[in-house]
């Protein structure tokens, strides 16, 4: 029996800033093709130029790499009006039909007239659309996200919570959804453990000795306002153990003067080596998200023995690593109390270099 020819939409891998989505997508792809012949597996991307990251992934795993040289904005228009599709162009270039398409994340693909499987990371775009700006809400509408998920031949979800949300919100039969089981500790080492960074990042103030790590500065879903308020109250109560918030993932949109706090804003993108340094030197990671499908950063931080305080919402109560302190995302006093606990264990200035 001939091996199936598999097309992999690898554009989720091309965005190195997408964090957990990028990392989990790689694991899912490798799981889906584990019984296939690598020569029959083709990663595909679109855009003005090929992706170095996807090329490296393909080389490492002996996969083929097919790049469609069409600018992504033009590609979006062509797909929206059904002038083209990933499958159509791939089959023309490969001169043979595709048996299966793998979608590790939602994207503009054009018509899907071959069997396909999809990985669902979360359904936050359905649960609370206001977490997304107008552009992203329109994107979810035009990409026809709900129908793309519902019509998949197989739907894989990253957690029980995501599976439950998918079945409930999209009215999908239970047997159509599966949970993608993966070891987050292994995944967290995928890039991070290979990097080393002993020097203080150029953008980090060398006078800062005690800091708290926050993720998702510009993302309303990440709810860092709760974390900032908690740190502010903690500092008032513990002036001798002042904590400075370090914010990753976009510019903070709140008025910090009203919150009676200042913070260190990381650049728009930091590399894995800098992320390691922050995990190692931070006194605690605060993760007060309103909703998460999995929460991979918690597992990355745990490998460096970073104390973690996380939201009890979404999948985090299911997926958070052991010893994580869980708090209600809207109850500031719980976060202040959790900070008291973690800081009583780490009342020392962490050497930064």
DRENDO-183122 format. One record per residue: y, z, x of N, C-alpha, C in turn; residue in one letter. Coordinates in steps of 0.05 Angstrom, whole numbers. Atoms other than C-alpha are relative to their C-alpha. Layout:
{{Y Z X} {Y Z X} {Y Z X} "A"};
...
//
This chain:
{{-24 0 17} {0 0 0} {25 0 18} "X"};
{{-24 2 -17} {67 -21 30} {18 24 -4} "X"};
{{-18 -23 1} {117 34 47} {26 -9 -15} "X"};
{{-24 8 15} {179 35 1} {24 -4 19} "X"};
{{-25 5 -15} {245 8 28} {21 18 -13} "X"};
{{-19 -20 10} {297 63 21} {28 -5 10} "X"};
{{-28 2 -7} {372 56 20} {13 27 -4} "X"};
{{-13 -27 0} {413 119 36} {30 -3 1} "X"};
{{-30 0 -1} {486 125 17} {8 23 19} "X"};
{{-6 -20 -21} {508 160 81} {29 7 2} "X"};
{{-29 -6 -2} {582 165 66} {7 29 0} "X"};
{{-5 -29 0} {576 240 54} {-3 11 29} "X"};
{{4 -9 -28} {554 245 127} {23 -8 18} "X"};
{{-22 11 -16} {614 206 152} {24 19 1} "X"};
{{-23 -18 1} {663 261 132} {-8 26 13} "X"};
{{7 -24 -14} {656 315 184} {15 25 -10} "X"};
{{-16 -22 10} {708 358 147} {-12 11 -26} "X"};
{{11 -8 26} {664 365 85} {-18 24 1} "X"};
{{14 -26 -4} {629 426 114} {-28 0 -10} "X"};
{{28 -4 10} {568 449 75} {-12 -24 -13} "X"};
{{10 24 13} {562 384 35} {-12 -18 22} "X"};
{{9 17 -22} {555 345 100} {-26 10 12} "X"};
{{24 -11 -13} {504 392 130} {-24 0 -18} "X"};
{{23 -1 18} {460 401 69} {-9 -29 -7} "X"};
{{8 28 5} {462 325 56} {-19 -10 21} "X"};
{{18 9 -22} {431 313 124} {-28 10 -4} "X"};
{{27 -12 4} {374 361 110} {-14 -13 -24} "X"};
{{12 12 24} {362 331 41} {-11 -28 6} "X"};
{{9 27 -7} {359 260 68} {-26 1 16} "X"};
{{24 -2 -17} {308 280 121} {-24 9 -16} "X"};
{{22 -9 17} {266 316 69} {-10 -23 -18} "X"};
{{7 22 19} {267 255 22} {-16 -22 14} "X"};
{{13 23 -14} {244 206 76} {-22 9 19} "X"};
{{19 -11 -20} {195 251 113} {-27 -15 0} "X"};
{{25 15 1} {135 209 89} {4 -30 3} "X"};
{{-6 28 -1} {169 142 97} {1 -10 29} "X"};
{{-3 12 -26} {170 94 156} {30 -2 7} "X"};
{{-29 1 -7} {238 103 191} {10 -29 1} "X"};
{{-9 28 -1} {240 27 199} {8 -11 -27} "X"};
{{-6 9 27} {244 20 124} {22 17 -13} "X"};
{{-22 -17 10} {301 70 116} {27 -9 12} "X"};
{{-25 12 -9} {372 44 119} {23 17 -10} "X"};
{{-25 -13 7} {435 87 120} {22 -20 -3} "X"};
{{-22 19 5} {495 51 91} {26 15 -3} "X"};
{{-27 -11 4} {570 65 95} {18 -24 -6} "X"};
{{-21 20 4} {633 28 75} {25 9 15} "X"};
{{-25 -7 -14} {702 26 106} {8 -21 20} "X"};
{{-10 19 -19} {743 -9 158} {-16 -1 26} "X"};
{{16 -1 -24} {698 13 215} {-24 18 -4} "X"};
{{24 -17 2} {629 44 224} {6 29 7} "X"};
{{-2 -28 -5} {620 119 226} {-16 8 25} "X"};
{{14 -10 -24} {604 150 294} {-20 21 -7} "X"};
{{18 -22 7} {573 210 261} {-25 -11 -14} "X"};
{{23 11 13} {527 168 217} {-17 -16 20} "X"};
{{15 14 -21} {508 124 276} {-16 19 17} "X"};
{{15 -20 -16} {489 186 316} {-23 12 -16} "X"};
{{21 -10 17} {449 213 257} {-24 -20 -1} "X"};
{{21 21 2} {411 147 251} {-15 -2 26} "X"};
{{13 2 -27} {398 143 326} {-19 23 5} "X"};
{{16 -24 -5} {372 214 328} {-26 -1 -16} "X"};
{{23 -1 18} {324 202 270} {-14 -28 -3} "X"};
{{12 27 -1} {305 129 286} {3 -15 -26} "X"};
{{-6 14 25} {337 103 222} {18 -25 6} "X"};
{{-17 23 -2} {372 37 211} {28 6 -11} "X"};
{{-27 -4 9} {447 35 202} {13 -26 -9} "X"};
{{-13 24 11} {481 -16 157} {28 7 -9} "X"};
{{-28 -6 7} {557 -16 153} {11 -24 -15} "X"};
{{-14 21 16} {594 -55 99} {29 1 6} "X"};
{{-28 0 -10} {661 -73 128} {19 -8 -22} "X"};
{{-20 4 21} {704 -67 66} {16 26 -2} "X"};
{{-16 -25 2} {763 -17 64} {-7 15 -25} "X"};
{{10 -17 22} {745 41 19} {17 -3 -25} "X"};
{{-16 4 24} {804 31 -28} {-7 -25 -15} "X"};
{{9 25 12} {784 -41 -39} {-28 3 -12} "X"};
{{28 -4 10} {711 -20 -46} {0 15 -27} "X"};
{{-2 -15 25} {731 29 -101} {7 -19 -23} "X"};
{{-8 19 21} {765 -26 -141} {-22 -19 -6} "X"};
{{21 19 4} {708 -75 -131} {-23 12 -16} "X"};
{{22 -13 14} {657 -24 -154} {8 7 -29} "X"};
{{-9 -9 27} {698 1 -213} {-2 -24 -20} "X"};
{{1 23 17} {702 -70 -241} {-27 -15 2} "X"};
{{27 11 -2} {629 -83 -224} {-1 -27 14} "X"};
{{1 25 -15} {644 -139 -175} {-21 2 23} "X"};
{{19 -3 -21} {596 -110 -124} {-14 27 -2} "X"};
{{13 -26 0} {550 -52 -108} {-14 3 27} "X"};
{{15 -6 -25} {515 -18 -49} {-27 -15 0} "X"};
{{26 12 1} {448 -44 -73} {2 -30 3} "X"};
{{-3 29 -2} {472 -115 -82} {4 -10 28} "X"};
{{-7 9 -27} {502 -122 -13} {-23 6 19} "X"};
{{22 -7 -18} {445 -85 21} {-23 -19 -3} "X"};
{{23 18 4} {392 -129 -10} {6 -28 10} "X"};
{{-7 26 -11} {430 -191 10} {-2 0 31} "X"};
{{1 -2 -29} {436 -167 82} {-28 4 10} "X"};
{{27 -5 -8} {365 -143 86} {-20 -21 -9} "X"};
{{16 22 11} {338 -203 48} {-26 9 -12} "X"};
{{23 -10 14} {290 -160 9} {10 22 -19} "X"};
{{-9 -20 20} {294 -113 -51} {-3 29 10} "X"};
{{0 -29 -6} {308 -38 -46} {-18 13 -21} "X"};
{{18 -14 18} {255 7 -76} {12 26 -10} "X"};
{{-11 -26 7} {295 71 -77} {27 4 13} "X"};
{{-26 -7 -11} {368 93 -68} {3 31 0} "X"};
{{-5 -28 -3} {385 163 -43} {30 5 -1} "X"};
{{-28 -7 2} {452 193 -64} {3 30 7} "X"};
{{-4 -29 -7} {466 258 -25} {26 12 -11} "X"};
{{-24 -10 13} {533 263 -61} {10 -22 -18} "X"};
{{-12 21 18} {573 227 -115} {19 -17 16} "X"};
{{-18 19 -13} {610 165 -92} {0 -26 -16} "X"};
{{-1 26 13} {630 95 -116} {-23 -17 12} "X"};
{{23 15 -10} {565 55 -111} {-2 -28 -13} "X"};
{{5 24 16} {573 0 -162} {-24 4 -18} "X"};
{{23 -2 19} {516 -16 -210} {-25 11 14} "X"};
{{25 -12 -10} {452 24 -200} {-23 -11 -16} "X"};
{{21 13 14} {396 -22 -220} {-27 3 14} "X"};
{{26 -7 -12} {342 7 -176} {-4 31 -4} "X"};
{{4 -29 2} {310 77 -180} {17 15 20} "X"};
{{-15 -15 -19} {353 130 -149} {-3 30 -5} "X"};
{{1 -29 1} {353 204 -133} {27 10 9} "X"};
{{-26 -11 -7} {414 248 -128} {-2 30 6} "X"};
{{-2 -28 -6} {431 315 -97} {25 12 -12} "X"};
{{-23 -13 13} {476 360 -139} {6 26 15} "X"};
{{-8 -23 -15} {515 410 -98} {12 22 -19} "X"};
{{-10 -18 20} {553 441 -157} {13 -17 -22} "X"};
{{-13 14 23} {585 423 -224} {27 13 -6} "X"};
{{-26 -13 4} {652 456 -213} {20 -19 -14} "X"};
{{-18 19 13} {686 391 -236} {-3 0 -30} "X"};
{{4 -3 29} {657 403 -305} {8 28 -10} "X"};
{{-4 -28 8} {662 479 -307} {30 6 -2} "X"};
{{-29 -5 0} {736 482 -289} {15 -23 12} "X"};
{{-14 23 -11} {771 415 -282} {27 6 13} "X"};
{{-27 -6 -11} {838 449 -266} {-2 9 29} "X"};
{{2 -6 -29} {810 470 -198} {6 -25 17} "X"};
{{-4 25 -14} {820 397 -180} {27 -12 -7} "X"};
{{-26 13 6} {885 358 -174} {-6 -25 -17} "X"};
{{3 23 18} {898 298 -219} {-16 -23 13} "X"};
{{14 21 -14} {873 249 -167} {-30 4 0} "X"};
{{29 -6 0} {806 284 -161} {-12 0 -28} "X"};
{{10 1 28} {799 291 -237} {-4 -29 -8} "X"};
{{3 28 7} {810 217 -245} {-23 -12 16} "X"};
{{23 10 -16} {760 203 -188} {-26 7 -14} "X"};
{{25 -8 14} {706 243 -225} {-4 -16 -25} "X"};
{{3 16 25} {721 204 -288} {-7 -28 6} "X"};
{{5 28 -5} {722 135 -257} {-27 -5 14} "X"};
{{26 3 -13} {660 147 -215} {-23 5 -20} "X"};
{{19 -5 22} {626 166 -281} {-21 21 9} "X"};
{{17 -20 -14} {599 229 -248} {-23 10 -18} "X"};
{{20 -12 17} {563 259 -308} {-23 -19 -6} "X"};
{{21 20 6} {526 195 -326} {-17 -6 25} "X"};
{{15 5 -25} {507 183 -253} {-21 21 4} "X"};
{{20 -22 -4} {473 251 -251} {-21 -3 -22} "X"};
{{19 0 22} {441 245 -320} {-20 -23 2} "X"};
{{18 23 0} {411 176 -307} {-17 -2 25} "X"};
{{16 0 -24} {380 193 -240} {-29 4 -6} "X"};
{{28 -3 3} {305 187 -234} {-10 27 9} "X"};
{{5 -27 -9} {304 253 -197} {26 14 7} "X"};
{{-24 -15 -6} {358 306 -194} {-8 25 16} "X"};
{{6 -24 -17} {354 357 -137} {25 17 0} "X"};
{{-22 -19 1} {398 419 -140} {-3 20 23} "X"};
{{1 -17 -24} {416 466 -83} {-6 29 -6} "X"};
{{6 -28 8} {404 531 -122} {-9 1 -28} "X"};
{{8 -4 28} {376 559 -186} {24 -1 -18} "X"};
{{-24 1 15} {447 568 -210} {9 -29 -6} "X"};
{{-8 27 3} {463 495 -199} {-19 -15 -19} "X"};
{{19 12 18} {399 474 -234} {5 9 -28} "X"};
{{-5 -11 27} {414 519 -293} {25 -13 -12} "X"};
{{-25 13 9} {485 491 -298} {-5 -29 -8} "X"};
{{5 29 5} {459 419 -294} {-15 -4 -26} "X"};
{{16 2 24} {408 429 -349} {17 7 -25} "X"};
{{-16 -10 22} {457 466 -394} {24 -19 -6} "X"};
{{-25 14 4} {521 426 -384} {-5 -30 -5} "X"};
{{5 29 3} {490 356 -381} {-24 -6 -19} "X"};
{{22 4 19} {433 368 -430} {-23 -16 12} "X"};
{{21 14 -14} {380 347 -381} {-26 15 -2} "X"};
{{26 -14 2} {306 362 -389} {-6 15 26} "X"};
{{6 -17 -23} {281 417 -344} {-16 -14 22} "X"};
{{17 13 -19} {228 373 -312} {13 -22 16} "X"};
{{-14 20 -15} {280 323 -289} {15 12 24} "X"};
{{-15 -14 -22} {313 375 -243} {-19 15 18} "X"};
{{15 -16 -20} {284 405 -180} {20 15 17} "X"};
{{-16 -14 -20} {310 456 -131} {-7 -9 27} "X"};
{{5 8 -28} {318 431 -61} {0 25 17} "X"};
{{4 -24 -16} {290 487 -19} {5 -6 30} "X"};
{{-5 4 -29} {319 491 52} {7 27 12} "X"};
{{-6 -24 -15} {327 544 105} {29 0 10} "X"};
{{-28 1 -8} {402 558 111} {4 9 28} "X"};
{{-4 -9 -28} {392 593 178} {-5 -24 19} "X"};
{{5 23 -16} {362 530 207} {24 -19 -2} "X"};
{{-22 19 4} {417 487 176} {25 10 14} "X"};
{{-24 -11 -12} {471 534 201} {1 -4 30} "X"};
{{0 4 -29} {448 521 272} {2 -30 6} "X"};
{{2 29 -5} {449 445 263} {20 -10 20} "X"};
{{-20 7 -19} {515 435 298} {12 24 14} "X"};
{{-15 -23 -10} {543 504 307} {-12 12 25} "X"};
{{13 -12 -22} {492 532 355} {1 -17 26} "X"};
{{-1 18 -23} {498 471 400} {27 2 14} "X"};
{{-27 -1 -12} {571 485 412} {5 27 13} "X"};
{{-8 -25 -13} {601 537 458} {30 0 3} "X"};
{{-29 0 -2} {673 560 459} {8 29 7} "X"};
{{-6 -26 -9} {693 620 500} {30 6 1} "X"};
{{-29 -4 -3} {768 608 505} {13 0 -28} "X"};
{{-15 -1 25} {819 623 450} {10 -28 -7} "X"};
{{-11 25 8} {837 561 410} {30 -1 5} "X"};
{{-28 3 -7} {906 534 429} {18 9 -23} "X"};
{{-18 -7 22} {933 546 359} {-1 29 -8} "X"};
{{3 -28 8} {911 619 355} {18 18 17} "X"};
{{-18 -18 -14} {963 672 373} {-16 20 17} "X"};
{{15 -17 -18} {937 710 434} {6 29 -4} "X"};
{{-7 -28 5} {971 774 411} {-16 12 -23} "X"};
{{15 -9 23} {926 779 350} {-27 11 10} "X"};
{{25 -12 -9} {867 827 361} {-20 5 -23} "X"};
{{18 -6 22} {840 842 292} {7 -20 -23} "X"};
{{-6 20 21} {833 786 241} {-23 -3 -19} "X"};
{{19 5 21} {797 768 177} {-1 -30 -5} "X"};
{{3 29 3} {770 698 164} {-2 -7 -30} "X"};
{{0 10 27} {785 662 98} {-4 -31 0} "X"};
{{6 29 2} {761 592 77} {12 -12 -25} "X"};
{{-9 14 24} {792 542 30} {29 6 -8} "X"};
{{-28 -7 5} {867 554 36} {13 -15 -22} "X"};
{{-13 17 20} {887 496 -9} {-17 -5 -24} "X"};
{{19 5 22} {828 498 -57} {1 23 -20} "X"};
{{-2 -22 20} {841 538 -121} {-27 13 -6} "X"};
{{26 -11 6} {766 547 -131} {-8 22 20} "X"};
{{7 -20 -20} {762 587 -66} {14 26 -4} "X"};
{{-12 -25 10} {809 639 -96} {9 19 23} "X"};
{{-6 -17 -22} {837 664 -30} {23 20 -7} "X"};
{{-21 -18 8} {894 698 -68} {-11 28 -3} "X"};
{{13 -26 2} {846 755 -84} {-4 12 28} "X"};
{{4 -11 -27} {829 762 -10} {26 8 13} "X"};
{{-26 -7 -12} {902 761 11} {11 26 -11} "X"};
{{-9 -25 12} {920 815 -39} {-15 24 10} "X"};
{{16 -22 -9} {862 858 -17} {7 8 28} "X"};
{{-8 -6 -27} {882 852 56} {27 14 1} "X"};
{{-27 -13 2} {954 869 38} {-2 29 -7} "X"};
{{4 -28 8} {932 933 2} {-14 16 21} "X"};
{{15 -14 -22} {884 951 58} {20 7 22} "X"};
{{-19 -5 -22} {940 944 110} {20 22 -7} "X"};
{{-18 -22 9} {986 989 69} {-13 27 3} "X"};
{{14 -25 -1} {933 1042 66} {-10 7 28} "X"};
{{11 -4 -27} {910 1032 139} {18 -13 20} "X"};
{{-19 14 -18} {972 1014 180} {-9 0 29} "X"};
{{9 -1 -27} {937 1035 244} {-22 -20 6} "X"};
{{21 19 -3} {882 984 232} {7 -27 -13} "X"};
{{-12 23 13} {925 925 211} {-18 -25 4} "X"};
{{16 25 -1} {886 861 194} {17 -24 -5} "X"};
{{-15 26 4} {913 790 199} {-19 -20 -11} "X"};
{{17 21 11} {883 737 154} {4 -27 15} "X"};
{{0 27 -12} {864 671 188} {-12 -19 -21} "X"};
{{7 17 23} {861 615 136} {-8 -28 11} "X"};
{{9 26 -6} {819 552 145} {-1 -17 -26} "X"};
{{4 17 23} {814 492 99} {25 -6 -17} "X"};
{{-24 8 14} {885 473 81} {22 21 -2} "X"};
{{-23 -18 1} {954 503 72} {-1 18 -24} "X"};
{{-2 -19 22} {961 566 31} {23 -7 -19} "X"};
{{-20 9 19} {998 550 -33} {14 23 -14} "X"};
{{-13 -23 13} {1018 621 -52} {24 10 16} "X"};
{{-23 -12 -13} {1083 657 -37} {-9 25 15} "X"};
{{10 -22 -15} {1062 702 20} {19 24 0} "X"};
{{-19 -22 2} {1126 743 15} {-5 17 -25} "X"};
{{7 -15 24} {1107 762 -56} {-25 17 3} "X"};
{{25 -15 -5} {1039 784 -31} {3 20 22} "X"};
{{-6 -19 -21} {1072 824 25} {-19 -3 23} "X"};
{{19 5 -21} {1030 791 78} {7 -26 15} "X"};
{{-3 25 -15} {1033 738 133} {-28 -8 10} "X"};
{{26 8 -8} {975 697 158} {2 -21 22} "X"};
{{2 22 -20} {952 650 213} {-13 -23 -14} "X"};
{{10 24 13} {943 580 186} {-13 -18 21} "X"};
{{13 18 -18} {891 539 223} {8 -29 -4} "X"};
{{-6 28 4} {902 465 235} {-17 -12 -22} "X"};
{{15 12 22} {877 416 183} {-30 -3 5} "X"};
{{29 3 -7} {811 407 220} {-5 15 26} "X"};
{{9 -13 -25} {776 452 270} {-29 -9 6} "X"};
{{27 9 -8} {714 433 309} {-20 23 -1} "X"};
{{21 -20 2} {647 470 310} {4 22 20} "X"};
{{-4 -20 -21} {664 505 375} {21 20 -8} "X"};
{{-20 -19 9} {727 535 347} {-10 17 -24} "X"};
{{11 -15 22} {690 555 284} {-18 22 10} "X"};
{{17 -20 -12} {639 592 327} {17 23 10} "X"};
{{-18 -21 -11} {695 630 362} {10 17 -22} "X"};
{{-11 -16 22} {725 651 296} {-22 17 -13} "X"};
{{21 -16 10} {658 674 269} {-6 24 18} "X"};
{{7 -21 -19} {644 714 332} {22 22 2} "X"};
{{-21 -19 -4} {712 747 336} {11 13 -25} "X"};
{{-10 -11 25} {728 759 263} {-12 27 -7} "X"};
{{11 -26 8} {721 830 237} {-16 -3 -27} "X"};
{{14 3 25} {697 803 169} {7 -28 -11} "X"};
{{-5 25 15} {691 738 128} {3 8 -29} "X"};
{{-5 -4 29} {721 742 58} {-4 -27 -15} "X"};
{{7 25 14} {694 691 8} {1 6 -30} "X"};
{{-3 -8 28} {722 707 -62} {-1 -23 -20} "X"};
{{1 25 16} {705 639 -93} {-6 6 -30} "X"};
{{6 -2 29} {707 631 -169} {-27 -11 -6} "X"};
{{26 13 6} {645 587 -165} {-10 -14 25} "X"};
{{13 15 -22} {597 561 -112} {-28 -9 -8} "X"};
{{27 10 5} {535 519 -116} {-21 12 19} "X"};
{{18 -13 -20} {506 551 -53} {15 20 18} "X"};
{{-15 -18 -17} {555 579 -2} {-10 1 29} "X"};
{{12 2 -27} {530 554 66} {16 16 21} "X"};
{{-15 -14 -21} {588 585 107} {-9 29 3} "X"};
{{9 -27 -2} {560 654 91} {-23 2 19} "X"};
{{23 0 -18} {496 637 127} {7 -7 29} "X"};
{{-10 6 -27} {533 607 186} {11 26 12} "X"};
{{-13 -24 -10} {574 671 193} {-21 22 6} "X"};
{{19 -22 -4} {513 716 186} {-15 -3 26} "X"};
{{14 4 -26} {481 684 248} {15 12 23} "X"};
{{-16 -12 -22} {538 713 289} {6 29 -7} "X"};
{{-3 -28 7} {531 781 256} {28 7 -10} "X"};
{{-26 -4 12} {598 773 222} {-4 14 -27} "X"};
{{2 -13 26} {605 823 164} {11 -19 -22} "X"};
{{-7 19 21} {611 786 98} {6 15 -26} "X"};
{{-6 -9 27} {645 803 32} {3 -25 -17} "X"};
{{-1 25 15} {633 750 -21} {1 6 -30} "X"};
{{-2 -2 29} {644 737 -95} {-28 2 -12} "X"};
{{25 -2 15} {589 754 -144} {-3 -22 -20} "X"};
{{0 21 20} {605 691 -184} {-17 -24 10} "X"};
{{15 24 -7} {566 626 -186} {-27 6 12} "X"};
{{27 -4 -12} {504 621 -142} {0 21 22} "X"};
{{-1 -17 -24} {528 670 -89} {-17 25 -2} "X"};
{{17 -23 3} {491 730 -118} {-29 -7 5} "X"};
{{27 10 -5} {428 688 -112} {-4 -8 29} "X"};
{{4 14 -26} {440 654 -45} {12 15 24} "X"};
{{-13 -13 -22} {482 702 -3} {-20 14 19} "X"};
{{19 -12 -19} {448 728 61} {-1 31 -4} "X"};
{{3 -30 2} {423 801 65} {25 14 12} "X"};
{{-22 -17 -9} {476 855 75} {27 -10 -8} "X"};
{{-26 9 11} {530 814 41} {9 20 -22} "X"};
{{-12 -17 21} {576 859 -1} {11 -19 -21} "X"};
{{-9 17 22} {587 826 -69} {20 14 -17} "X"};
{{-22 -11 16} {651 837 -109} {8 -20 -22} "X"};
{{-10 18 21} {679 810 -174} {24 -15 11} "X"};
{{-22 15 -13} {727 754 -155} {28 7 -10} "X"};
{{-27 -7 11} {784 782 -198} {7 29 3} "X"};
{{-5 -29 -2} {778 856 -183} {8 8 28} "X"};
{{-11 -5 -27} {823 870 -123} {-11 26 11} "X"};
{{8 -26 -10} {802 943 -118} {-28 -1 12} "X"};
{{27 2 -11} {730 923 -105} {1 -12 28} "X"};
{{-3 13 -27} {752 879 -46} {13 19 20} "X"};
{{-12 -20 -18} {796 934 -17} {-21 21 8} "X"};
{{22 -19 -6} {737 983 -22} {-20 -12 19} "X"};
{{19 13 -18} {691 933 11} {12 -3 28} "X"};
{{-13 2 -26} {742 922 67} {-2 27 14} "X"};
{{2 -27 -12} {743 998 78} {-28 4 12} "X"};
{{28 -4 -10} {667 997 86} {-4 -16 25} "X"};
{{6 16 -23} {664 939 134} {17 8 24} "X"};
{{-17 -7 -22} {723 962 176} {-7 28 12} "X"};
{{9 -26 -11} {695 1033 183} {-24 -4 19} "X"};
{{22 7 -19} {636 999 218} {9 -14 25} "X"};
{{-9 17 -22} {679 957 264} {28 9 9} "X"};
{{-26 -9 -7} {739 1001 281} {5 -2 30} "X"};
{{-5 5 -29} {753 970 348} {15 -27 1} "X"};
{{-12 25 -4} {795 914 375} {-21 -18 13} "X"};
{{20 18 -11} {749 855 386} {13 -16 23} "X"};
{{-11 16 -22} {761 824 455} {-1 -29 -6} "X"};
{{-1 29 8} {784 753 444} {-9 -19 21} "X"};
{{9 18 -21} {762 725 510} {-15 16 21} "X"};
//
